[in-house]
Amino acid sequence: MSTLDTMASEQLDTHLAQLEDRLGQDYANVTRIRLHAMVDRERARFAGARIHAFVPILVERAVRAALATP
C-alpha cells in the first residue's frame, strides 16, 4: 500500500528524470553524471518542502542558471 508521500516522491522522481533528459538534450556538452549531480543538489534544497508541485520547475531554473554562467 502506497502512502501519499510515497506517491508524491515517485512522481517527483519521474519529473526530475524527465528534466535530466531535457537538460541532456539542451546541454549535450555536459555529462549526464554532472547533470544528475546538479539536479540532486538542487532537489536536496527542497527536501523539507511541504508542497512538491513546484520543485521540478525550481530545480530546472536553478540548474539552467548554473549552466548558463561561465
mmCIF file of the N, C-alpha and C atoms, coordinates in Angstrom:
data_MODEL
# 
_entry.id   MODEL 
# 
loop_
_atom_site.group_PDB 
_atom_site.id 
_atom_site.type_symbol 
_atom_site.label_atom_id 
_atom_site.label_alt_id 
_atom_site.label_comp_id 
_atom_site.label_asym_id 
_atom_site.label_entity_id 
_atom_site.label_seq_id 
_atom_site.pdbx_PDB_ins_code 
_atom_site.Cartn_x 
_atom_site.Cartn_y 
_atom_site.Cartn_z 
_atom_site.occupancy 
_atom_site.B_iso_or_equiv 
_atom_site.pdbx_formal_charge 
_atom_site.auth_seq_id 
_atom_site.auth_comp_id 
_atom_site.auth_asym_id 
_atom_site.auth_atom_id 
_atom_site.pdbx_PDB_model_num 
ATOM 1   N N  . MET A 1 1  ? 0.841  -1.189 0.000   1.00 0.00 ? 1  MET A N  1 
ATOM 2   C CA . MET A 1 1  ? 0.000  0.000  0.000   1.00 0.00 ? 1  MET A CA 1 
ATOM 3   C C  . MET A 1 1  ? 0.886  1.253  0.000   1.00 0.00 ? 1  MET A C  1 
ATOM 4   N N  . SER A 1 2  ? 0.621  2.171  -0.900  1.00 0.00 ? 2  SER A N  1 
ATOM 5   C CA . SER A 1 2  ? 1.418  3.390  -1.025  1.00 0.00 ? 2  SER A CA 1 
ATOM 6   C C  . SER A 1 2  ? 0.796  4.511  -0.206  1.00 0.00 ? 2  SER A C  1 
ATOM 7   N N  . THR A 1 3  ? 1.652  5.292  0.377   1.00 0.00 ? 3  THR A N  1 
ATOM 8   C CA . THR A 1 3  ? 1.173  6.488  1.061   1.00 0.00 ? 3  THR A CA 1 
ATOM 9   C C  . THR A 1 3  ? 1.210  7.641  0.080   1.00 0.00 ? 3  THR A C  1 
ATOM 10  N N  . LEU A 1 4  ? 0.551  8.733  0.430   1.00 0.00 ? 4  LEU A N  1 
ATOM 11  C CA . LEU A 1 4  ? 0.589  9.914  -0.431  1.00 0.00 ? 4  LEU A CA 1 
ATOM 12  C C  . LEU A 1 4  ? 2.008  10.431 -0.587  1.00 0.00 ? 4  LEU A C  1 
ATOM 13  N N  . ASP A 1 5  ? 2.794  10.372 0.497   1.00 0.00 ? 5  ASP A N  1 
ATOM 14  C CA . ASP A 1 5  ? 4.185  10.822 0.421   1.00 0.00 ? 5  ASP A CA 1 
ATOM 15  C C  . ASP A 1 5  ? 4.981  9.971  -0.560  1.00 0.00 ? 5  ASP A C  1 
ATOM 16  N N  . THR A 1 6  ? 4.754  8.663  -0.537  1.00 0.00 ? 6  THR A N  1 
ATOM 17  C CA . THR A 1 6  ? 5.465  7.768  -1.438  1.00 0.00 ? 6  THR A CA 1 
ATOM 18  C C  . THR A 1 6  ? 5.071  8.051  -2.877  1.00 0.00 ? 6  THR A C  1 
ATOM 19  N N  . MET A 1 7  ? 3.781  8.241  -3.131  1.00 0.00 ? 7  MET A N  1 
ATOM 20  C CA . MET A 1 7  ? 3.325  8.528  -4.485  1.00 0.00 ? 7  MET A CA 1 
ATOM 21  C C  . MET A 1 7  ? 3.883  9.859  -4.960  1.00 0.00 ? 7  MET A C  1 
ATOM 22  N N  . ALA A 1 8  ? 3.856  10.853 -4.093  1.00 0.00 ? 8  ALA A N  1 
ATOM 23  C CA . ALA A 1 8  ? 4.385  12.166 -4.467  1.00 0.00 ? 8  ALA A CA 1 
ATOM 24  C C  . ALA A 1 8  ? 5.878  12.071 -4.762  1.00 0.00 ? 8  ALA A C  1 
ATOM 25  N N  . SER A 1 9  ? 6.585  11.289 -3.966  1.00 0.00 ? 9  SER A N  1 
ATOM 26  C CA . SER A 1 9  ? 8.019  11.119 -4.177  1.00 0.00 ? 9  SER A CA 1 
ATOM 27  C C  . SER A 1 9  ? 8.295  10.408 -5.499  1.00 0.00 ? 9  SER A C  1 
ATOM 28  N N  . GLU A 1 10 ? 7.490  9.410  -5.818  1.00 0.00 ? 10 GLU A N  1 
ATOM 29  C CA . GLU A 1 10 ? 7.669  8.694  -7.081  1.00 0.00 ? 10 GLU A CA 1 
ATOM 30  C C  . GLU A 1 10 ? 7.379  9.614  -8.271  1.00 0.00 ? 10 GLU A C  1 
ATOM 31  N N  . GLN A 1 11 ? 6.351  10.433 -8.155  1.00 0.00 ? 11 GLN A N  1 
ATOM 32  C CA . GLN A 1 11 ? 6.049  11.386 -9.227  1.00 0.00 ? 11 GLN A CA 1 
ATOM 33  C C  . GLN A 1 11 ? 7.176  12.394 -9.377  1.00 0.00 ? 11 GLN A C  1 
ATOM 34  N N  . LEU A 1 12 ? 7.693  12.861 -8.265  1.00 0.00 ? 12 LEU A N  1 
ATOM 35  C CA . LEU A 1 12 ? 8.802  13.810 -8.297  1.00 0.00 ? 12 LEU A CA 1 
ATOM 36  C C  . LEU A 1 12 ? 10.019 13.170 -8.963  1.00 0.00 ? 12 LEU A C  1 
ATOM 37  N N  . ASP A 1 13 ? 10.296 11.919 -8.619  1.00 0.00 ? 13 ASP A N  1 
ATOM 38  C CA . ASP A 1 13 ? 11.411 11.205 -9.253  1.00 0.00 ? 13 ASP A CA 1 
ATOM 39  C C  . ASP A 1 13 ? 11.227 11.151 -10.766 1.00 0.00 ? 13 ASP A C  1 
ATOM 40  N N  . THR A 1 14 ? 10.008 10.857 -11.205 1.00 0.00 ? 14 THR A N  1 
ATOM 41  C CA . THR A 1 14 ? 9.708  10.767 -12.631 1.00 0.00 ? 14 THR A CA 1 
ATOM 42  C C  . THR A 1 14 ? 9.908  12.114 -13.310 1.00 0.00 ? 14 THR A C  1 
ATOM 43  N N  . HIS A 1 15 ? 9.382  13.168 -12.709 1.00 0.00 ? 15 HIS A N  1 
ATOM 44  C CA . HIS A 1 15 ? 9.519  14.509 -13.292 1.00 0.00 ? 15 HIS A CA 1 
ATOM 45  C C  . HIS A 1 15 ? 10.982 14.933 -13.370 1.00 0.00 ? 15 HIS A C  1 
ATOM 46  N N  . LEU A 1 16 ? 11.749 14.619 -12.342 1.00 0.00 ? 16 LEU A N  1 
ATOM 47  C CA . LEU A 1 16 ? 13.158 15.022 -12.350 1.00 0.00 ? 16 LEU A CA 1 
ATOM 48  C C  . LEU A 1 16 ? 13.971 14.184 -13.338 1.00 0.00 ? 16 LEU A C  1 
ATOM 49  N N  . ALA A 1 17 ? 13.607 12.931 -13.539 1.00 0.00 ? 17 ALA A N  1 
ATOM 50  C CA . ALA A 1 17 ? 14.273 12.112 -14.553 1.00 0.00 ? 17 ALA A CA 1 
ATOM 51  C C  . ALA A 1 17 ? 13.990 12.676 -15.946 1.00 0.00 ? 17 ALA A C  1 
ATOM 52  N N  . GLN A 1 18 ? 12.756 13.103 -16.173 1.00 0.00 ? 18 GLN A N  1 
ATOM 53  C CA . GLN A 1 18 ? 12.413 13.724 -17.458 1.00 0.00 ? 18 GLN A CA 1 
ATOM 54  C C  . GLN A 1 18 ? 13.167 15.038 -17.631 1.00 0.00 ? 18 GLN A C  1 
ATOM 55  N N  . LEU A 1 19 ? 13.306 15.780 -16.555 1.00 0.00 ? 19 LEU A N  1 
ATOM 56  C CA . LEU A 1 19 ? 14.064 17.023 -16.593 1.00 0.00 ? 19 LEU A CA 1 
ATOM 57  C C  . LEU A 1 19 ? 15.520 16.749 -16.975 1.00 0.00 ? 19 LEU A C  1 
ATOM 58  N N  . GLU A 1 20 ? 16.118 15.741 -16.368 1.00 0.00 ? 20 GLU A N  1 
ATOM 59  C CA . GLU A 1 20 ? 17.502 15.394 -16.711 1.00 0.00 ? 20 GLU A CA 1 
ATOM 60  C C  . GLU A 1 20 ? 17.630 15.052 -18.194 1.00 0.00 ? 20 GLU A C  1 
ATOM 61  N N  . ASP A 1 21 ? 16.646 14.355 -18.739 1.00 0.00 ? 21 ASP A N  1 
ATOM 62  C CA . ASP A 1 21 ? 16.670 14.034 -20.168 1.00 0.00 ? 21 ASP A CA 1 
ATOM 63  C C  . ASP A 1 21 ? 16.630 15.302 -21.021 1.00 0.00 ? 21 ASP A C  1 
ATOM 64  N N  . ARG A 1 22 ? 15.743 16.241 -20.660 1.00 0.00 ? 22 ARG A N  1 
ATOM 65  C CA . ARG A 1 22 ? 15.652 17.508 -21.415 1.00 0.00 ? 22 ARG A CA 1 
ATOM 66  C C  . ARG A 1 22 ? 16.949 18.292 -21.315 1.00 0.00 ? 22 ARG A C  1 
ATOM 67  N N  . LEU A 1 23 ? 17.495 18.355 -20.119 1.00 0.00 ? 23 LEU A N  1 
ATOM 68  C CA . LEU A 1 23 ? 18.752 19.082 -19.931 1.00 0.00 ? 23 LEU A CA 1 
ATOM 69  C C  . LEU A 1 23 ? 19.871 18.426 -20.730 1.00 0.00 ? 23 LEU A C  1 
ATOM 70  N N  . GLY A 1 24 ? 19.874 17.099 -20.780 1.00 0.00 ? 24 GLY A N  1 
ATOM 71  C CA . GLY A 1 24 ? 20.875 16.376 -21.553 1.00 0.00 ? 24 GLY A CA 1 
ATOM 72  C C  . GLY A 1 24 ? 20.796 16.703 -23.033 1.00 0.00 ? 24 GLY A C  1 
ATOM 73  N N  . GLN A 1 25 ? 19.588 16.918 -23.526 1.00 0.00 ? 25 GLN A N  1 
ATOM 74  C CA . GLN A 1 25 ? 19.413 17.292 -24.928 1.00 0.00 ? 25 GLN A CA 1 
ATOM 75  C C  . GLN A 1 25 ? 19.840 18.738 -25.171 1.00 0.00 ? 25 GLN A C  1 
ATOM 76  N N  . ASP A 1 26 ? 19.491 19.606 -24.227 1.00 0.00 ? 26 ASP A N  1 
ATOM 77  C CA . ASP A 1 26 ? 19.804 21.025 -24.388 1.00 0.00 ? 26 ASP A CA 1 
ATOM 78  C C  . ASP A 1 26 ? 21.270 21.349 -24.128 1.00 0.00 ? 26 ASP A C  1 
ATOM 79  N N  . TYR A 1 27 ? 21.912 20.566 -23.284 1.00 0.00 ? 27 TYR A N  1 
ATOM 80  C CA . TYR A 1 27 ? 23.309 20.796 -22.919 1.00 0.00 ? 27 TYR A CA 1 
ATOM 81  C C  . TYR A 1 27 ? 24.104 19.526 -23.209 1.00 0.00 ? 27 TYR A C  1 
ATOM 82  N N  . ALA A 1 28 ? 24.246 19.218 -24.469 1.00 0.00 ? 28 ALA A N  1 
ATOM 83  C CA . ALA A 1 28 ? 24.920 17.986 -24.891 1.00 0.00 ? 28 ALA A CA 1 
ATOM 84  C C  . ALA A 1 28 ? 26.383 17.943 -24.458 1.00 0.00 ? 28 ALA A C  1 
ATOM 85  N N  . ASN A 1 29 ? 26.960 19.113 -24.199 1.00 0.00 ? 29 ASN A N  1 
ATOM 86  C CA . ASN A 1 29 ? 28.362 19.171 -23.793 1.00 0.00 ? 29 ASN A CA 1 
ATOM 87  C C  . ASN A 1 29 ? 28.567 18.865 -22.307 1.00 0.00 ? 29 ASN A C  1 
ATOM 88  N N  . VAL A 1 30 ? 27.484 18.710 -21.557 1.00 0.00 ? 30 VAL A N  1 
ATOM 89  C CA . VAL A 1 30 ? 27.562 18.422 -20.124 1.00 0.00 ? 30 VAL A CA 1 
ATOM 90  C C  . VAL A 1 30 ? 27.263 16.933 -19.923 1.00 0.00 ? 30 VAL A C  1 
ATOM 91  N N  . THR A 1 31 ? 28.101 16.275 -19.128 1.00 0.00 ? 31 THR A N  1 
ATOM 92  C CA . THR A 1 31 ? 27.902 14.845 -18.909 1.00 0.00 ? 31 THR A CA 1 
ATOM 93  C C  . THR A 1 31 ? 26.632 14.589 -18.105 1.00 0.00 ? 31 THR A C  1 
ATOM 94  N N  . ARG A 1 32 ? 26.064 13.430 -18.325 1.00 0.00 ? 32 ARG A N  1 
ATOM 95  C CA . ARG A 1 32 ? 24.859 13.029 -17.577 1.00 0.00 ? 32 ARG A CA 1 
ATOM 96  C C  . ARG A 1 32 ? 25.155 12.935 -16.083 1.00 0.00 ? 32 ARG A C  1 
ATOM 97  N N  . ILE A 1 33 ? 26.353 12.533 -15.759 1.00 0.00 ? 33 ILE A N  1 
ATOM 98  C CA . ILE A 1 33 ? 26.729 12.429 -14.342 1.00 0.00 ? 33 ILE A CA 1 
ATOM 99  C C  . ILE A 1 33 ? 26.686 13.803 -13.693 1.00 0.00 ? 33 ILE A C  1 
ATOM 100 N N  . ARG A 1 34 ? 27.233 14.798 -14.387 1.00 0.00 ? 34 ARG A N  1 
ATOM 101 C CA . ARG A 1 34 ? 27.226 16.164 -13.837 1.00 0.00 ? 34 ARG A CA 1 
ATOM 102 C C  . ARG A 1 34 ? 25.798 16.702 -13.739 1.00 0.00 ? 34 ARG A C  1 
ATOM 103 N N  . LEU A 1 35 ? 24.993 16.466 -14.781 1.00 0.00 ? 35 LEU A N  1 
ATOM 104 C CA . LEU A 1 35 ? 23.602 16.919 -14.739 1.00 0.00 ? 35 LEU A CA 1 
ATOM 105 C C  . LEU A 1 35 ? 22.858 16.277 -13.576 1.00 0.00 ? 35 LEU A C  1 
ATOM 106 N N  . HIS A 1 36 ? 23.052 14.983 -13.400 1.00 0.00 ? 36 HIS A N  1 
ATOM 107 C CA . HIS A 1 36 ? 22.376 14.276 -12.310 1.00 0.00 ? 36 HIS A CA 1 
ATOM 108 C C  . HIS A 1 36 ? 22.798 14.854 -10.955 1.00 0.00 ? 36 HIS A C  1 
ATOM 109 N N  . ALA A 1 37 ? 24.081 15.113 -10.802 1.00 0.00 ? 37 ALA A N  1 
ATOM 110 C CA . ALA A 1 37 ? 24.586 15.689 -9.548  1.00 0.00 ? 37 ALA A CA 1 
ATOM 111 C C  . ALA A 1 37 ? 23.981 17.069 -9.300  1.00 0.00 ? 37 ALA A C  1 
ATOM 112 N N  . MET A 1 38 ? 23.873 17.870 -10.351 1.00 0.00 ? 38 MET A N  1 
ATOM 113 C CA . MET A 1 38 ? 23.300 19.214 -10.207 1.00 0.00 ? 38 MET A CA 1 
ATOM 114 C C  . MET A 1 38 ? 21.826 19.138 -9.837  1.00 0.00 ? 38 MET A C  1 
ATOM 115 N N  . VAL A 1 39 ? 21.095 18.260 -10.492 1.00 0.00 ? 39 VAL A N  1 
ATOM 116 C CA . VAL A 1 39 ? 19.667 18.099 -10.194 1.00 0.00 ? 39 VAL A CA 1 
ATOM 117 C C  . VAL A 1 39 ? 19.493 17.595 -8.764  1.00 0.00 ? 39 VAL A C  1 
ATOM 118 N N  . ASP A 1 40 ? 20.299 16.619 -8.358  1.00 0.00 ? 40 ASP A N  1 
ATOM 119 C CA . ASP A 1 40 ? 20.208 16.098 -6.987  1.00 0.00 ? 40 ASP A CA 1 
ATOM 120 C C  . ASP A 1 40 ? 20.507 17.173 -5.949  1.00 0.00 ? 40 ASP A C  1 
ATOM 121 N N  . ARG A 1 41 ? 21.536 17.982 -6.228  1.00 0.00 ? 41 ARG A N  1 
ATOM 122 C CA . ARG A 1 41 ? 21.901 19.039 -5.280  1.00 0.00 ? 41 ARG A CA 1 
ATOM 123 C C  . ARG A 1 41 ? 20.757 20.038 -5.113  1.00 0.00 ? 41 ARG A C  1 
ATOM 124 N N  . GLU A 1 42 ? 20.147 20.433 -6.246  1.00 0.00 ? 42 GLU A N  1 
ATOM 125 C CA . GLU A 1 42 ? 19.036 21.384 -6.173  1.00 0.00 ? 42 GLU A CA 1 
ATOM 126 C C  . GLU A 1 42 ? 17.806 20.753 -5.529  1.00 0.00 ? 42 GLU A C  1 
ATOM 127 N N  . ARG A 1 43 ? 17.574 19.483 -5.827  1.00 0.00 ? 43 ARG A N  1 
ATOM 128 C CA . ARG A 1 43 ? 16.433 18.786 -5.211  1.00 0.00 ? 43 ARG A CA 1 
ATOM 129 C C  . ARG A 1 43 ? 16.575 18.762 -3.691  1.00 0.00 ? 43 ARG A C  1 
ATOM 130 N N  . ALA A 1 44 ? 17.779 18.542 -3.224  1.00 0.00 ? 44 ALA A N  1 
ATOM 131 C CA . ALA A 1 44 ? 18.031 18.470 -1.781  1.00 0.00 ? 44 ALA A CA 1 
ATOM 132 C C  . ALA A 1 44 ? 17.659 19.767 -1.068  1.00 0.00 ? 44 ALA A C  1 
ATOM 133 N N  . ARG A 1 45 ? 17.746 20.878 -1.768  1.00 0.00 ? 45 ARG A N  1 
ATOM 134 C CA . ARG A 1 45 ? 17.373 22.165 -1.164  1.00 0.00 ? 45 ARG A CA 1 
ATOM 135 C C  . ARG A 1 45 ? 15.904 22.201 -0.775  1.00 0.00 ? 45 ARG A C  1 
ATOM 136 N N  . PHE A 1 46 ? 15.090 21.382 -1.456  1.00 0.00 ? 46 PHE A N  1 
ATOM 137 C CA . PHE A 1 46 ? 13.651 21.389 -1.220  1.00 0.00 ? 46 PHE A CA 1 
ATOM 138 C C  . PHE A 1 46 ? 13.170 20.139 -0.494  1.00 0.00 ? 46 PHE A C  1 
ATOM 139 N N  . ALA A 1 47 ? 14.083 19.411 0.115   1.00 0.00 ? 47 ALA A N  1 
ATOM 140 C CA . ALA A 1 47 ? 13.739 18.148 0.772   1.00 0.00 ? 47 ALA A CA 1 
ATOM 141 C C  . ALA A 1 47 ? 12.687 18.330 1.866   1.00 0.00 ? 47 ALA A C  1 
ATOM 142 N N  . GLY A 1 48 ? 12.718 19.432 2.562   1.00 0.00 ? 48 GLY A N  1 
ATOM 143 C CA . GLY A 1 48 ? 11.774 19.657 3.651   1.00 0.00 ? 48 GLY A CA 1 
ATOM 144 C C  . GLY A 1 48 ? 10.507 20.379 3.237   1.00 0.00 ? 48 GLY A C  1 
ATOM 145 N N  . ALA A 1 49 ? 10.372 20.632 1.948   1.00 0.00 ? 49 ALA A N  1 
ATOM 146 C CA . ALA A 1 49 ? 9.193  21.366 1.469   1.00 0.00 ? 49 ALA A CA 1 
ATOM 147 C C  . ALA A 1 49 ? 7.922  20.551 1.685   1.00 0.00 ? 49 ALA A C  1 
ATOM 148 N N  . ARG A 1 50 ? 6.875  21.227 2.107   1.00 0.00 ? 50 ARG A N  1 
ATOM 149 C CA . ARG A 1 50 ? 5.601  20.534 2.320   1.00 0.00 ? 50 ARG A CA 1 
ATOM 150 C C  . ARG A 1 50 ? 4.880  20.292 1.002   1.00 0.00 ? 50 ARG A C  1 
ATOM 151 N N  . ILE A 1 51 ? 5.082  21.167 0.049   1.00 0.00 ? 51 ILE A N  1 
ATOM 152 C CA . ILE A 1 51 ? 4.445  21.029 -1.260  1.00 0.00 ? 51 ILE A CA 1 
ATOM 153 C C  . ILE A 1 51 ? 5.538  20.850 -2.292  1.00 0.00 ? 51 ILE A C  1 
ATOM 154 N N  . HIS A 1 52 ? 5.451  19.777 -3.058  1.00 0.00 ? 52 HIS A N  1 
ATOM 155 C CA . HIS A 1 52 ? 6.493  19.455 -4.024  1.00 0.00 ? 52 HIS A CA 1 
ATOM 156 C C  . HIS A 1 52 ? 6.103  19.763 -5.462  1.00 0.00 ? 52 HIS A C  1 
ATOM 157 N N  . ALA A 1 53 ? 4.935  20.331 -5.665  1.00 0.00 ? 53 ALA A N  1 
ATOM 158 C CA . ALA A 1 53 ? 4.433  20.555 -7.022  1.00 0.00 ? 53 ALA A CA 1 
ATOM 159 C C  . ALA A 1 53 ? 5.360  21.444 -7.851  1.00 0.00 ? 53 ALA A C  1 
ATOM 160 N N  . PHE A 1 54 ? 6.022  22.388 -7.211  1.00 0.00 ? 54 PHE A N  1 
ATOM 161 C CA . PHE A 1 54 ? 6.856  23.331 -7.948  1.00 0.00 ? 54 PHE A CA 1 
ATOM 162 C C  . PHE A 1 54 ? 8.337  22.979 -7.922  1.00 0.00 ? 54 PHE A C  1 
ATOM 163 N N  . VAL A 1 55 ? 8.687  21.909 -7.264  1.00 0.00 ? 55 VAL A N  1 
ATOM 164 C CA . VAL A 1 55 ? 10.098 21.533 -7.153  1.00 0.00 ? 55 VAL A CA 1 
ATOM 165 C C  . VAL A 1 55 ? 10.744 21.322 -8.525  1.00 0.00 ? 55 VAL A C  1 
ATOM 166 N N  . PRO A 1 56 ? 10.124 20.594 -9.457  1.00 0.00 ? 56 PRO A N  1 
ATOM 167 C CA . PRO A 1 56 ? 10.791 20.406 -10.748 1.00 0.00 ? 56 PRO A CA 1 
ATOM 168 C C  . PRO A 1 56 ? 11.119 21.717 -11.476 1.00 0.00 ? 56 PRO A C  1 
ATOM 169 N N  . ILE A 1 57 ? 10.218 22.664 -11.482 1.00 0.00 ? 57 ILE A N  1 
ATOM 170 C CA . ILE A 1 57 ? 10.488 23.921 -12.186 1.00 0.00 ? 57 ILE A CA 1 
ATOM 171 C C  . ILE A 1 57 ? 11.552 24.737 -11.452 1.00 0.00 ? 57 ILE A C  1 
ATOM 172 N N  . LEU A 1 58 ? 11.546 24.693 -10.138 1.00 0.00 ? 58 LEU A N  1 
ATOM 173 C CA . LEU A 1 58 ? 12.569 25.410 -9.378  1.00 0.00 ? 58 LEU A CA 1 
ATOM 174 C C  . LEU A 1 58 ? 13.943 24.779 -9.590  1.00 0.00 ? 58 LEU A C  1 
ATOM 175 N N  . VAL A 1 59 ? 13.973 23.458 -9.615  1.00 0.00 ? 59 VAL A N  1 
ATOM 176 C CA . VAL A 1 59 ? 15.229 22.751 -9.876  1.00 0.00 ? 59 VAL A CA 1 
ATOM 177 C C  . VAL A 1 59 ? 15.721 23.080 -11.284 1.00 0.00 ? 59 VAL A C  1 
ATOM 178 N N  . GLU A 1 60 ? 14.812 23.037 -12.258 1.00 0.00 ? 60 GLU A N  1 
ATOM 179 C CA . GLU A 1 60 ? 15.196 23.330 -13.637 1.00 0.00 ? 60 GLU A CA 1 
ATOM 180 C C  . GLU A 1 60 ? 15.765 24.730 -13.778 1.00 0.00 ? 60 GLU A C  1 
ATOM 181 N N  . ARG A 1 61 ? 15.116 25.700 -13.192 1.00 0.00 ? 61 ARG A N  1 
ATOM 182 C CA . ARG A 1 61 ? 15.607 27.088 -13.289 1.00 0.00 ? 61 ARG A CA 1 
ATOM 183 C C  . ARG A 1 61 ? 16.997 27.216 -12.671 1.00 0.00 ? 61 ARG A C  1 
ATOM 184 N N  . ALA A 1 62 ? 17.194 26.607 -11.517 1.00 0.00 ? 62 ALA A N  1 
ATOM 185 C CA . ALA A 1 62 ? 18.490 26.719 -10.844 1.00 0.00 ? 62 ALA A CA 1 
ATOM 186 C C  . ALA A 1 62 ? 19.598 26.034 -11.641 1.00 0.00 ? 62 ALA A C  1 
ATOM 187 N N  . VAL A 1 63 ? 19.304 24.851 -12.182 1.00 0.00 ? 63 VAL A N  1 
ATOM 188 C CA . VAL A 1 63 ? 20.328 24.140 -12.961 1.00 0.00 ? 63 VAL A CA 1 
ATOM 189 C C  . VAL A 1 63 ? 20.647 24.886 -14.238 1.00 0.00 ? 63 VAL A C  1 
ATOM 190 N N  . ARG A 1 64 ? 19.617 25.368 -14.927 1.00 0.00 ? 64 ARG A N  1 
ATOM 191 C CA . ARG A 1 64 ? 19.855 26.119 -16.172 1.00 0.00 ? 64 ARG A CA 1 
ATOM 192 C C  . ARG A 1 64 ? 20.658 27.400 -15.883 1.00 0.00 ? 64 ARG A C  1 
ATOM 193 N N  . ALA A 1 65 ? 20.345 28.062 -14.786 1.00 0.00 ? 65 ALA A N  1 
ATOM 194 C CA . ALA A 1 65 ? 21.088 29.271 -14.427 1.00 0.00 ? 65 ALA A CA 1 
ATOM 195 C C  . ALA A 1 65 ? 22.552 28.933 -14.141 1.00 0.00 ? 65 ALA A C  1 
ATOM 196 N N  . ALA A 1 66 ? 22.789 27.831 -13.450 1.00 0.00 ? 66 ALA A N  1 
ATOM 197 C CA . ALA A 1 66 ? 24.159 27.420 -13.146 1.00 0.00 ? 66 ALA A CA 1 
ATOM 198 C C  . ALA A 1 66 ? 24.917 27.057 -14.423 1.00 0.00 ? 66 ALA A C  1 
ATOM 199 N N  . LEU A 1 67 ? 24.242 26.432 -15.354 1.00 0.00 ? 67 LEU A N  1 
ATOM 200 C CA . LEU A 1 67 ? 24.888 26.042 -16.608 1.00 0.00 ? 67 LEU A CA 1 
ATOM 201 C C  . LEU A 1 67 ? 25.125 27.247 -17.534 1.00 0.00 ? 67 LEU A C  1 
ATOM 202 N N  . ALA A 1 68 ? 24.335 28.281 -17.368 1.00 0.00 ? 68 ALA A N  1 
ATOM 203 C CA . ALA A 1 68 ? 24.455 29.471 -18.215 1.00 0.00 ? 68 ALA A CA 1 
ATOM 204 C C  . ALA A 1 68 ? 25.604 30.375 -17.785 1.00 0.00 ? 68 ALA A C  1 
ATOM 205 N N  . THR A 1 69 ? 26.024 30.258 -16.541 1.00 0.00 ? 69 THR A N  1 
ATOM 206 C CA . THR A 1 69 ? 27.122 31.105 -16.066 1.00 0.00 ? 69 THR A CA 1 
ATOM 207 C C  . THR A 1 69 ? 28.450 30.469 -16.451 1.00 0.00 ? 69 THR A C  1 
ATOM 208 N N  . PRO A 1 70 ? 29.362 31.289 -16.940 1.00 0.00 ? 70 PRO A N  1 
ATOM 209 C CA . PRO A 1 70 ? 30.666 30.754 -17.402 1.00 0.00 ? 70 PRO A CA 1 
ATOM 210 C C  . PRO A 1 70 ? 31.537 30.279 -16.262 1.00 0.00 ? 70 PRO A C  1 
# 
